[in-house]
């Protein structure tokens, strides 16, 4: 049961981040050395409703 919950949590996180895929790709094309931490910061700054843990990015 624990493994299923972890899988579901991962799936939900992927669905949330997928909705920002185009924006993230745009940022990466403009800033090729962008770190995942910076992407996380920018998402949280520009989209306060964004709620995914940093390790998902």
C-alpha positions as CSV (number, residue, x, y, z in Angstrom):
1,X,0.0,0.0,0.0
2,X,2.8,2.4,0.8
3,X,4.3,2.0,-2.6
4,X,1.0,2.8,-4.3
5,X,0.7,6.0,-2.3
6,X,4.2,7.0,-3.4
7,X,3.4,6.2,-7.0
8,X,0.2,8.2,-6.8
9,X,2.0,11.2,-5.2
10,X,4.6,11.1,-8.0
11,X,1.9,10.9,-10.7
12,X,0.1,13.9,-9.2
13,X,3.3,15.9,-9.1
14,X,4.0,15.1,-12.8
15,X,0.5,16.2,-13.8
16,X,1.0,19.5,-12.0
17,X,4.4,20.2,-13.5
18,X,3.2,19.2,-17.0
19,X,0.8,22.1,-17.1
20,X,3.9,24.4,-16.9
21,X,6.0,22.5,-19.4
22,X,5.9,25.1,-22.2
23,X,6.9,27.9,-19.8
24,X,9.7,25.8,-18.4
25,X,11.0,24.9,-21.9
26,X,10.9,28.5,-22.8
27,X,13.0,29.5,-19.8
28,X,15.5,26.7,-20.5
29,X,15.9,27.8,-24.1
30,X,16.5,31.4,-23.0
31,X,18.8,30.3,-20.1
32,X,20.5,27.0,-20.9
33,X,22.3,26.9,-17.6
34,X,19.2,27.4,-15.5
35,X,19.1,25.1,-12.5
36,X,16.1,23.2,-11.3
37,X,16.2,25.2,-8.1
38,X,15.9,28.4,-10.1
39,X,13.0,27.0,-12.1
40,X,11.3,26.1,-8.9
41,X,11.9,29.6,-7.5
42,X,10.6,31.3,-10.7
43,X,7.5,29.0,-10.8
44,X,6.7,29.8,-7.2
45,X,7.3,33.6,-7.8
46,X,5.2,33.9,-10.9
47,X,2.6,31.3,-10.1
48,X,1.9,31.3,-6.3
49,X,-0.6,28.5,-6.6
50,X,2.2,26.2,-7.8
51,X,2.6,23.5,-5.2
52,X,5.2,20.9,-6.0
53,X,8.2,20.0,-3.9
54,X,11.5,21.0,-5.4
55,X,12.7,17.5,-5.9
56,X,10.0,17.0,-8.5
57,X,11.5,19.6,-10.9
